Amino acid sequence: MVKETVTKPDLLNIRIGKAETFNLPTWNHCRSAQSLAGQMKNSEPYPKYVTKIADPVEGTLRRSITITRIA
């Protein structure tokens, strides 16, 4: 899914045990999404995520982040 940002509703819509990959414009956007996923563990209903930022798409700054909901 190509997006500019990842939002809380995006993360909450991921089912437990499933992963979602987001294509974002830059590494900084991926780090923001990774940070949001980490902060979500402090909010109701206490979801937990594992994230992985991929290498850049060849010839661009665009990167993808895979976010897996584990709880």
HELIX and SHEET records of a PDB file:
HELIX    1   1 LYS A    8  LEU A   12  1                                   5    
HELIX    2   2 TRP A   27  GLN A   39  1                                  13    
HELIX    3   3 MET A   40  ASN A   42  5                                   3    
SHEET    1   A 3 ALA A  19  LEU A  24  0                                        
SHEET    2   A 3 ARG A  63  ARG A  69 -1                                        
SHEET    3   A 3 TYR A  49  ILE A  53 -1                                        
END                                                                             
